[in-house]
Amino acid sequence: MRLTKALADAVQMAAQRAVEQRASAWFLASVTAVNSGGTVDISTARGPVLAVRRLKSYSAPAVGDVIKVSRNADGNWVVDGALA
């Protein structure tokens, strides 16, 4: 019985991860580095993300800024802008 429950739990967790990875979402993050070419490195609750493209309206990024970022279902990220 234990093996059956463990297998069922493992399948459920794998399915949940797959759905979460394919879902679009937005996050709060902080800027850890400002790169040339319109990208920033960020730190999210899920870990670091390197070279995220920023919108032109976020024209003066600085290390330590708290920002809103979006991720689409394909795993692409974009910085929407800084919080006040």
DAQUI-V850388 format. One record per residue. RES is the residue in one small letter. PSI is psi in whole degrees, -180 to 180 (* if undefined). D_LAST is the distance of its C-alpha to the last C-alpha in whole Angstrom. Layout:
# DAQUI-V850388
res=RES psi=PSI d_last=D_LAST
res=RES psi=PSI d_last=D_LAST
This chain:
# DAQUI-V850388
res=m psi=-39 d_last=54
res=r psi=-41 d_last=51
res=l psi=-40 d_last=51
res=t psi=-44 d_last=51
res=k psi=-43 d_last=48
res=a psi=-41 d_last=46
res=l psi=-44 d_last=47
res=a psi=-43 d_last=45
res=d psi=-41 d_last=42
res=a psi=-42 d_last=42
res=v psi=-43 d_last=42
res=q psi=-44 d_last=39
res=m psi=-41 d_last=37
res=a psi=-42 d_last=38
res=a psi=-42 d_last=37
res=q psi=-44 d_last=34
res=r psi=-41 d_last=32
res=a psi=-42 d_last=34
res=v psi=-45 d_last=32
res=e psi=-39 d_last=29
res=q psi=-30 d_last=29
res=r psi=-3 d_last=30
res=a psi=144 d_last=27
res=s psi=153 d_last=24
res=a psi=167 d_last=21
res=w psi=154 d_last=17
res=f psi=159 d_last=16
res=l psi=143 d_last=13
res=a psi=172 d_last=13
res=s psi=146 d_last=13
res=v psi=129 d_last=14
res=t psi=-20 d_last=17
res=a psi=145 d_last=19
res=v psi=120 d_last=18
res=n psi=161 d_last=22
res=s psi=160 d_last=23
res=g psi=13 d_last=24
res=g psi=25 d_last=20
res=t psi=160 d_last=20
res=v psi=153 d_last=18
res=d psi=141 d_last=19
res=i psi=162 d_last=17
res=s psi=123 d_last=18
res=t psi=173 d_last=18
res=a psi=-22 d_last=20
res=r psi=-5 d_last=23
res=g psi=-177 d_last=23
res=p psi=150 d_last=22
res=v psi=127 d_last=22
res=l psi=146 d_last=23
res=a psi=58 d_last=22
res=v psi=128 d_last=20
res=r psi=142 d_last=20
res=r psi=151 d_last=17
res=l psi=152 d_last=16
res=k psi=-28 d_last=17
res=s psi=-20 d_last=14
res=y psi=76 d_last=12
res=s psi=-15 d_last=14
res=a psi=66 d_last=13
res=p psi=149 d_last=12
res=a psi=147 d_last=13
res=v psi=133 d_last=14
res=g psi=-14 d_last=12
res=d psi=139 d_last=9
res=v psi=127 d_last=8
res=i psi=162 d_last=9
res=k psi=129 d_last=11
res=v psi=151 d_last=14
res=s psi=147 d_last=18
res=r psi=131 d_last=21
res=n psi=179 d_last=24
res=a psi=-23 d_last=28
res=d psi=-3 d_last=29
res=g psi=10 d_last=26
res=n psi=142 d_last=25
res=w psi=152 d_last=21
res=v psi=141 d_last=18
res=v psi=119 d_last=14
res=d psi=-35 d_last=13
res=g psi=171 d_last=10
res=a psi=151 d_last=6
res=l psi=152 d_last=4
res=a psi=* d_last=0
